Amino acid sequence: MALLSIRNLEVVFPLRTGTIPAIQDVSYDLEEGERIGIVGESGAGKSVSAFAILNLVSQPGYLSSGSIVFEGQEISNADDETMRRIRGNKISMIFQDPMMTLNPVLTISTQMEETLLAHTRMTREAARSIAIEKLRAVQIPSPEKRLEQYPHELSGGMRQRIVIAISLLTDPRIIIADEPTTALDVTIQAEILELLLALCNDYRMGLILITHDLGVVSQISQRILVMYAGRIIEQGNTREVIASPAHPYTRGLVGALPEMTRPGRRLNQIPGTMPSLQSIPTGCPFHDRCSHVTDLCRSHRPDLVSGSRRAVACHHPLTG
């Protein structure tokens, strides 16, 4: 049985003009210790699909249908007390901006110790000991000193390491990382990715990595889910999908990587923009940006069809 199983997930946002679906028919499994990358442009539904797992979708949005099973328990309709025992305890989340995650007026020790005391019955001394242990695990130098500092006294990379350490405090089964390296420079990004990979291996944690960067996904994830306009349009082994994308959108993302363009040439880009959730075109939502479009694409939305190792939602999947 999968550690996390999501089936036919749908999140909607009611507006005055009607109900807008943010994600539709999202289904996937996460095994123990598995690392999944969810990629796509802004507005594809990546973050909303992850927030829905922890019931963190911003109001007035809500999970309208679907199933979320964690450790054999259905949690899509769980009450607040049940979610409190899971959220931040068994499933932790790393947000993209550590300065928004950390409280600027509290020391690191206060924030880490309060997290443990909220989920466990232990003394503050024991909580402090665990906090120091987790800071060491994320390679924070002089952890005793860092505990007494405030977030603004630390570098961006150090703050992100502390956010990761906080997510590890309760030894979670799953970590959801939402664009964890976006605000960091390239060198620090590489260090954070190596750290996440090592922690997943050491602690046997499942990882759901949300990013728009295929380069990041290729370094850390074993399986990739490509989202577009609120739906999964391709999923499979990360290396296989990047080496031979079957959906034209995925091929466009791969082609837009800087290393795919010769020096001195303009970077490749996918023409057009992601459609608004209020005006998703009929048929395939990617058809007005696709060079392989046919009348069938304009009139009928393709289903996500699974093969032996790949699933793709395209009437004319690419080969080779």
C-alpha positions as CSV (number, residue, x, y, z in Angstrom):
1,M,0.0,0.0,0.0
2,A,1.3,3.4,-0.9
3,L,2.2,5.9,1.8
4,L,0.1,8.5,0.2
5,S,-2.6,7.9,-2.4
6,I,-4.5,10.7,-4.2
7,R,-7.4,9.9,-6.5
8,N,-9.4,12.3,-8.7
9,L,-8.7,15.3,-6.6
10,E,-10.6,18.5,-7.4
11,V,-10.2,21.9,-5.8
12,V,-12.5,24.8,-6.8
13,F,-12.8,28.5,-6.0
14,P,-16.3,29.9,-6.0
15,L,-16.6,33.4,-7.6
16,R,-19.5,35.7,-8.3
17,T,-19.4,34.5,-11.9
18,G,-19.4,30.8,-11.0
19,T,-17.2,28.1,-9.6
20,I,-13.6,27.9,-11.0
21,P,-11.8,24.6,-10.9
22,A,-8.1,25.1,-9.8
23,I,-7.2,21.5,-10.1
24,Q,-9.1,18.6,-11.7
25,D,-8.8,14.8,-11.7
26,V,-5.3,14.8,-10.1
27,S,-4.3,11.2,-9.1
28,Y,-0.9,9.8,-8.0
29,D,0.7,7.6,-5.4
30,L,3.8,8.3,-3.2
31,E,5.7,5.3,-1.8
32,E,7.8,5.4,1.3
33,G,11.0,7.1,0.7
34,E,10.0,8.1,-2.9
35,R,10.8,11.5,-4.3
36,I,8.3,13.1,-6.7
37,G,8.7,16.3,-8.6
38,I,5.6,18.4,-9.7
39,V,6.5,20.8,-12.4
40,G,4.7,23.4,-14.6
41,E,4.4,27.1,-15.2
42,S,2.9,29.5,-12.7
43,G,-0.9,28.8,-12.5
44,A,-0.6,25.2,-13.4
45,G,-2.0,24.1,-10.1
46,K,1.2,22.7,-8.5
47,S,1.0,24.4,-5.2
48,V,-2.8,24.1,-4.8
49,S,-2.6,20.3,-5.4
50,A,0.0,20.1,-2.5
51,F,-1.9,22.5,-0.2
52,A,-5.0,20.3,-0.6
53,I,-3.2,17.4,1.0
54,L,-2.8,19.3,4.3
55,N,-6.2,21.2,4.0
56,L,-4.3,24.5,3.5
57,V,-6.1,25.7,0.4
58,S,-6.8,29.4,0.9
59,Q,-10.5,30.3,1.3
60,P,-12.9,30.5,-0.4
61,G,-11.2,27.6,-2.2
62,Y,-12.1,24.1,-1.0
63,L,-11.6,20.4,-1.9
64,S,-14.8,19.6,-3.8
65,S,-14.2,15.9,-4.6
66,G,-11.6,13.2,-4.6
67,S,-9.7,11.0,-2.1
68,I,-6.5,11.5,-0.1
69,V,-5.4,8.4,1.8
70,F,-2.4,8.7,4.1
71,E,-1.1,5.6,5.9
72,G,-4.3,3.9,5.1
73,Q,-6.5,6.7,6.5
74,E,-8.8,8.9,4.4
75,I,-8.0,12.5,5.3
76,S,-9.7,14.4,2.6
77,N,-12.7,15.0,5.0
78,A,-10.7,14.8,8.3
79,D,-11.7,17.1,11.1
80,D,-9.4,19.9,12.5
81,E,-8.1,17.7,15.4
82,T,-7.1,14.9,13.0
83,M,-5.4,17.3,10.6
84,R,-3.5,18.9,13.5
85,R,-2.0,15.5,14.4
86,I,-0.9,15.1,10.8
87,R,0.0,18.6,9.6
88,G,3.5,19.6,10.7
89,N,3.9,16.2,12.4
90,K,3.6,13.3,10.0
91,I,3.5,15.6,6.9
92,S,5.7,18.7,7.0
93,M,5.9,21.5,4.5
94,I,8.8,23.7,3.4
95,F,7.6,27.0,1.9
96,Q,9.6,29.0,-0.7
97,D,10.3,32.1,1.3
98,P,11.8,31.4,4.7
99,M,11.3,35.0,5.8
100,M,7.6,34.4,5.5
101,T,7.8,31.1,7.3
102,L,9.9,32.2,10.3
103,N,8.5,34.6,12.8
104,P,10.8,37.7,12.7
105,V,10.3,38.6,16.4
106,L,11.0,35.2,17.9
107,T,14.3,33.5,18.3
108,I,15.0,30.3,16.4
109,S,15.0,28.3,19.6
110,T,11.5,29.6,20.5
111,Q,10.1,28.6,17.1
112,M,11.7,25.2,17.1
113,E,10.9,24.3,20.6
114,E,7.2,25.5,20.3
115,T,6.8,23.3,17.2
116,L,7.9,20.2,19.2
117,L,5.8,21.1,22.3
118,A,2.7,21.6,20.1
119,H,3.0,18.0,18.8
120,T,4.6,16.1,21.6
121,R,4.7,15.8,25.4
122,M,8.3,16.6,26.4
123,T,10.2,19.1,28.4
124,R,11.6,22.3,26.9
125,E,15.0,21.0,27.7
126,A,14.3,17.8,25.6
127,A,12.9,20.0,22.8
128,R,16.0,22.1,22.8
129,S,18.2,19.0,22.6
130,I,16.2,17.8,19.5
131,A,16.4,21.2,17.9
132,I,20.2,21.2,18.2
133,E,20.3,17.7,16.8
134,K,18.2,18.7,13.7
135,L,20.3,21.9,13.1
136,R,23.3,19.7,13.0
137,A,21.5,17.3,10.6
138,V,21.1,20.2,8.1
139,Q,24.7,21.2,8.6
140,I,24.2,24.4,10.5
141,P,27.5,25.4,12.2
142,S,27.4,26.3,15.9
143,P,23.8,25.3,16.4
144,E,23.7,26.4,20.0
145,K,24.6,29.9,18.9
146,R,22.1,29.9,16.0
147,L,19.2,29.0,18.4
148,E,19.6,32.3,20.2
149,Q,19.5,34.4,17.0
150,Y,16.6,36.0,15.1
151,P,15.8,35.2,11.4
152,H,17.1,38.6,10.2
153,E,20.5,37.8,11.6
154,L,21.0,34.9,9.3
155,S,21.7,34.5,5.6
156,G,19.0,33.3,3.1
157,G,20.6,29.9,2.8
158,M,20.9,29.6,6.6
159,R,17.3,30.5,7.0
160,Q,16.2,27.9,4.5
161,R,18.3,25.3,6.3
162,I,16.5,26.2,9.5
163,V,13.1,25.9,7.9
164,I,14.2,22.4,6.7
165,A,15.4,21.6,10.3
166,I,12.0,22.7,11.6
167,S,10.2,20.4,9.1
168,L,12.4,17.5,10.4
169,L,11.7,18.0,14.1
170,T,8.9,15.4,14.4
171,D,10.5,12.9,12.0
172,P,7.8,13.2,9.4
173,R,6.9,10.5,6.9
174,I,6.5,13.1,4.0
175,I,8.0,16.5,3.3
176,I,6.3,18.8,0.8
177,A,8.7,21.4,-0.5
178,D,7.2,24.3,-2.4
179,E,9.8,26.0,-4.5
180,P,12.4,25.6,-1.7
181,T,15.3,27.1,-3.7
182,T,13.6,30.0,-5.6
183,A,14.9,32.8,-3.5
184,L,18.5,31.5,-3.3
185,D,21.5,32.0,-5.5
186,V,22.7,29.1,-7.7
187,T,25.5,27.9,-5.3
188,I,23.1,27.8,-2.3
189,Q,20.4,26.1,-4.4
190,A,22.8,23.2,-5.1
191,E,23.6,22.9,-1.5
192,I,19.9,22.8,-0.4
193,L,19.1,20.2,-3.1
194,E,22.0,18.0,-2.0
195,L,20.8,18.4,1.6
196,L,17.2,17.4,0.8
197,L,18.4,14.4,-1.1
198,A,20.6,13.2,1.7
199,L,17.9,13.7,4.3
200,C,15.4,11.7,2.3
201,N,17.9,8.9,2.0
202,D,18.9,9.0,5.7
203,Y,15.4,9.3,7.1
204,R,13.4,7.3,4.5
205,M,11.1,10.2,4.0
206,G,8.8,10.7,1.0
207,L,9.3,14.0,-0.8
208,I,6.9,16.0,-3.0
209,L,9.0,18.8,-4.7
210,I,7.0,21.6,-6.3
211,T,9.0,23.6,-8.8
212,H,8.9,25.3,-12.3
213,D,12.6,24.3,-12.8
214,L,13.1,21.0,-14.7
215,G,16.8,21.2,-13.8
216,V,16.0,21.0,-10.1
217,V,13.6,18.1,-10.6
218,S,16.2,16.2,-12.6
219,Q,18.7,16.4,-9.8
220,I,16.4,15.2,-7.0
221,S,13.2,13.4,-8.0
222,Q,12.7,9.8,-9.1
223,R,9.3,10.5,-10.7
224,I,7.9,13.6,-12.4
225,L,4.3,14.9,-12.7
226,V,3.9,17.6,-15.3
227,M,0.9,19.9,-14.7
228,Y,-0.9,22.2,-17.0
229,A,-4.1,24.2,-16.4
230,G,-4.9,22.3,-13.3
231,R,-4.4,18.8,-14.7
232,I,-1.6,16.2,-14.8
233,I,-0.7,15.9,-18.5
234,E,2.3,13.6,-18.2
235,Q,4.0,11.5,-15.5
236,G,6.7,8.9,-15.4
237,N,10.3,8.2,-14.5
238,T,12.1,11.6,-14.3
239,R,15.0,10.6,-16.5
240,E,12.9,9.0,-19.1
241,V,10.4,11.9,-19.3
242,I,13.2,14.5,-19.6
243,A,15.1,12.4,-22.1
244,S,12.1,11.7,-24.2
245,P,9.0,13.8,-23.4
246,A,5.8,12.5,-24.9
247,H,3.6,15.7,-24.4
248,P,4.4,18.7,-26.6
249,Y,4.2,20.9,-23.4
250,T,6.8,18.8,-21.6
251,R,9.0,18.9,-24.7
252,G,8.7,22.7,-24.6
253,L,9.7,22.8,-21.0
254,V,12.7,20.7,-21.7
255,G,13.6,22.8,-24.7
256,A,13.5,25.9,-22.7
257,L,16.3,24.8,-20.4
258,P,19.3,27.0,-20.9
259,E,21.6,24.1,-21.6
260,M,19.4,23.2,-24.5
261,T,20.4,26.4,-26.4
262,R,23.8,27.0,-28.0
263,P,25.8,29.9,-26.5
264,G,24.9,33.2,-28.1
265,R,21.5,32.1,-29.2
266,R,18.1,33.2,-27.8
267,L,16.6,30.8,-25.3
268,N,13.8,28.6,-26.6
269,Q,10.4,29.4,-25.3
270,I,6.9,28.0,-25.5
271,P,4.7,30.5,-27.4
272,G,1.7,32.0,-25.7
273,T,0.8,31.9,-22.0
274,M,-1.0,29.6,-19.6
275,P,-4.8,30.1,-20.0
276,S,-6.8,31.7,-17.2
277,L,-8.8,29.2,-15.1
278,Q,-11.8,31.2,-16.1
279,S,-11.2,30.8,-19.8
280,I,-9.7,27.3,-20.3
281,P,-10.3,26.5,-24.0
282,T,-12.3,23.5,-25.1
283,G,-10.6,20.3,-26.0
284,C,-6.9,20.1,-25.0
285,P,-6.1,23.2,-22.9
286,F,-2.7,23.4,-24.6
287,H,-3.9,23.3,-28.1
288,D,-3.6,27.1,-28.8
289,R,0.1,26.9,-28.0
290,C,0.9,23.5,-29.7
291,S,2.6,23.1,-33.0
292,H,1.0,19.6,-33.4
293,V,-2.6,20.7,-33.0
294,T,-5.4,19.1,-35.0
295,D,-9.2,19.5,-35.1
296,L,-9.5,16.6,-32.6
297,C,-7.3,18.6,-30.1
298,R,-9.6,21.6,-30.4
299,S,-12.8,19.7,-29.8
300,H,-11.9,16.8,-27.3
301,R,-9.9,17.0,-24.2
302,P,-7.5,14.0,-24.1
303,D,-7.6,11.6,-21.1
304,L,-4.5,10.7,-19.2
305,V,-3.6,7.4,-20.7
306,S,-1.2,5.1,-18.8
307,G,1.3,2.9,-20.6
308,S,3.8,0.4,-19.1
309,R,6.0,3.2,-17.6
310,R,4.4,6.5,-18.7
311,A,1.1,8.3,-18.6
312,V,0.3,11.1,-21.0
313,A,-2.8,13.2,-21.9
314,C,-2.3,13.9,-25.6
315,H,-4.1,12.8,-28.7
316,H,-0.8,12.8,-30.6
317,P,2.0,11.9,-28.2
318,L,5.5,12.5,-29.4
319,T,8.0,9.6,-29.9
320,G,11.7,9.7,-30.0
